[in-house]
Amino acid sequence: MRKKVGIVGAGNVGATLALFAVNSGLADVVLYDIVEGMPQGKALDILQNTAVLGIEASITGTNSLDDLAGSDIVVITAGLARKPGMRRKDLLMANADIVGGIVNKLAPQCPQAIYIVVTNPMDVMAYLTLALSGVDRKRVIGMGGILDSSRFKTFISMELGVSPRDIETLVLGGHGLYMVPLVRFTTVKGIPLSKWLSQEKIEALVQRTREGGAEIVSLLKTGSAYYAPAQSTFEMIKAIILDEKRLLPCSVYLDGEYGVKDVFNGVPVVLGKQGVEKIVEVELTDEERAAFANSTEEVKSMIQILREEGKI
């Protein structure tokens, strides 16, 4: 029997994810948005695409969160994008209200759900989702590390002219400028990246990875990335539904791991049918640990703002 995946937000990321999920044949999808007609129209378009492919999975568009009841996986993509002149705190508060309202409504109706959080600031919104849903920490996962790792792989592939399939890398930390790409663990067919590129070139690729989302925004002029974020999120869904036990970088609640507590941050985890089945701790250098600590403090500072504003 196919799993039920509820996707909250039918914008570019949510709708593209819905397409990937339905076309995989692994899940029946319910696509929700507050804009009347939009999720219904996109769902009908995706459904017609399944007729071309001969796929049996179904998709429904809706303006009622009640239709997501009983979802096995809930993906939260809804939220505002930062606009010119908008302060970080304004965006944080606005999206906390949106995500908080969604979680408060869905938690009683989806008691067994695993939540995947995409809305930015993602690590903080994942923390809010866990706090309001009351579920076990292994069932709330933030998407970010897979996307950041894919960007790092892409830039390395472009620089070296090799297939990204042969590149392995690992990115820790928050999703944004405070991410921590682990160059020591980055290899091309097992050969360390330092054997291929100079330190200066590697640092340039790391910085480009940190600014990967902003680069796409600047090129698009309006809007932001959605194909790679949707594909990254689908990899998480697939790992859960198929119980693949994939080792993937995801944002999860840390309770002593990596020396930090009561915060979400990106680390390697084993993802399977239970959600986060294991948090993998790797030895960090002093420099890497300091960078990870900076990333953690950035997330904690925003969580503190939510506490002060009574959102948690």
N, C-alpha and C positions, 0 to 999 in steps of 0.2 A: 504494500500500500504506500502510495506517495505521501510524503510529509506535507504539512501545511505551513507555508511561509507567509507571514504578514509583513508587508513593506509599508512603512509609514513615511509618506512623502513621495509624490509622483513626478518630481522634477527630473532633471537629467540623470542624476545618479540613481534615484529610485526606479525610474522607468527602464533604464538600461540594465540594471540589476534584474528587474522583473523579466526582461527579455532573455537574459542569460539563464536564469533559473528555470523558466518554462522550457526553453529550448534544450536544456539538459535532460528533461524528462524525469528529473528527480523529485520535483515538488509541484504541488498546486499552489498558486499564488493569489493572495488578496492584496490589491494595490489601493492604498488609501491616500486621499488628499482632501483638504478643505475646499478646494476650488471645484465648484459643481461642474460636472461633465468631463473634466480633464482626466481623472483616473479611469473613468468609464471609456472615454475615447481611446486612450492609450492601451487599455486592456483589450478592447475590441480589435485594434490594429495588431497587437501581439497575438491574439487568438487566431486571426486570419493568417498570420505568418506560420502558425503551427499546422494549418491545413496544407500549406505548401510543402512543409517538411514531413508531414505525416506523424506528428507528435501527439500523444494522447493527453499530456498534462493540460490543466485548465488554468485560466486566470480570470479574476473578477475585479472590476473597478468599483470603488465605493466612496461615499462621503461620510460613512458611519464607522467609527472604531469598533462598534459592536460586531461587525462582520469579521473582525480579526479574532474573535473568541475561539479558544482552542488551538491557536497557532503553536506549532512545535518550535518555530524560530521566529522571532520578531526583530526586524531590522529597522532602526530609527535613522532616517536620513533627513527628516523634516527640520527646518530651521532657516534662519536668515543668514545671508552672506553679508560680510562687512562692507559697508558703503563708505564712500569718501567722507571724511569728517567725523565718522562714527568712532567713539572711544571704545577701547577693548572692553571696558566694564559694561558699556551699553549693549554690546553684542552678547556678552556673557549673560546679562540679566534677561535679555529678550529670548535667547535660546533656552535658558534655564526654565523660563515660564512655559515655553512650547514643549520641551522634553518632559518637564515635570507633569504637565497636564496629560500628556500621552501615557506616561508610566502609571500615574494614579488611576487612569481609566482602564488600562489594559491588564495591570497586575492581577486583579481578582478574576479576570476572564481568561487569562492564559497562565494558569498555575504551574504548568510544566515547561513553560517556554524558556529557551535560551535567547538572551538579548545580545544583538550585535549593534554597537553604537557607531554611527558615522558622523553625526552632527558635530560641528566644531563649536568651541574648543573640545575636541573629542575626548581627551583623557578626563576632563572635568565633567563632561556630560555622562560619561560612563560611571563616574563616581556617584553622580546624582541619581542615575538609573538604579544602581545597586542600593543606595540609601532608601529610595522611595519604594522599590519593588519588594524588598525584604527577602529576596531569594538568596541562595547560596552563592558565594563569590565566584564559583567556577562557572556560573551561568550568565555572567555579564562580561562581555568582551568588547574592547574597543578596536576598531580597524584603523591601522595607520602604519604599523611596522612593515606589513607586506607591501603596501604601496611605496613606502620609502625605500625598501630593499629593491623593489622592481625598478625604481628610478635610478638607483645607484648602479644596478646591473646594466640598465640601458645605456647610461653614459660611459661605463667601462667598455661595453660592447661597441659603441660608436667610436671610441678612441682607439681600440685595438683592432677593430675589424674582425671580431670573432663572434660566434653565436652566443647569445645570452644563456642558452641552455647549459653551456660549459662553465658558467660563472656562478660561484657560490659566495654569498655575502650575508652579513647580519647587521641590522640596524637596531639599536636600543634607544631608550629614552622617549620623550614626548614627540608627538607628531607636529613638527614645526621647526623653527630655527634652533631649538635645543635638542634635536635628535643627535644620537651618538653612533655614527657609522663605525663599525669595528673593522678597521683596515687589516688588523692582524688575522682576522678570520675570513678575509676575502681572498679567494683563489680563482684561477682560471685552469680548469681541469687538474686541480690539485696543486698547481704551481702558485706560490704567493704572489700577490699583486705587485709587491715591491720588486720582484724580478722582471716585471714587465714595464713598469713606469717609474719615473723619478718621484721623489717625495713631493716636489713642487707640483707636479702634474696630479698626483693623487690628492693633494690638499685642494686643488682647484676643482676636482671632480666631487669631493666631499662637500665643498661649499655650494656647488651647483645642485647637488642633491638636496641640501638644506633649503635651497630656494626654488626647488623644482615646481612647487605649486604656483608660486608667484610668477615664475617664468611663463607658464602657460596662461595665467591671467593677463599678463602684459601683452601676449600675442593675440589672445582672443578679443581683447578690448572690453568685452562684456561677458560675464560668466566665468566659470572656472572648470578645471578638469573633471571629467566624469567617466570616460571609458575605462581608464586604469583603476580609479577608485571602485567602480562597479565590479570589474573583473577581480580585484583583490578581495572584495567582500564576498563574491561568489566562491572563491577558493575556500573561504572560511565555512560557508554554508555546505559546500561539498564535503569538506573534511568531517563536518559534524554528521551529516546525513549518512555518509558511507562509512563512518567510524574509521577514517583513514589513519588516525594516530600521526598526523602530520606535525613535524617540528616547524613551527611558524612564529615569527615575531608579532606579538599582539600586545595591546594594552590591557593589563589585568590588575586586579586589586592585590597589592603587596602587603603582607603582614609579617615582616621580618626578613623576607627574601631581599637580597642585595643590600641588607643593612637599613632598610627603610620600612616604615609602617604607615598604615591608614592613608594610602594614596594609590592612584592608578598610574602606571607607567609601562612603557614598552619593553618587554623581555621575551626570550624564547620560551614557547610553551608547546606542549603536546596537545593537539586539538583532536577530539573524538566525539563520540555520541553523547558523552556526559558534559561536553563543553571543554573547559580547561581541565585536562586530566593530570597535568604535571607542569610545574614551573621549573625550568632548567636554569640553574645558576652556573655561570661561567666565571672564571677568574679574571678580574679586571686589573689593568695596570693602575698606578696611582693617577695618571692623567685621565684615563677612561672613567675611573671611579669619580673623579672630581667633576667631569663633564656630566655623568649620570646624576650626580647630586645636584648640579645646577638645574638640570631638567626637572628633577623631582621638586625642587623648591619652587620652580615656576608654576607647576601644577598645584602645589599646596597653597600658593598665594591666592590663586583663583578660587580654590575650594573654600578658603577662609573668607573671601568676599561673599560667597554664597551663604555661608553660615551667618555672617554679620547682617545680611539682608533677609535672613529668615527663610531661605529657600530649602535648607536642609534641616 
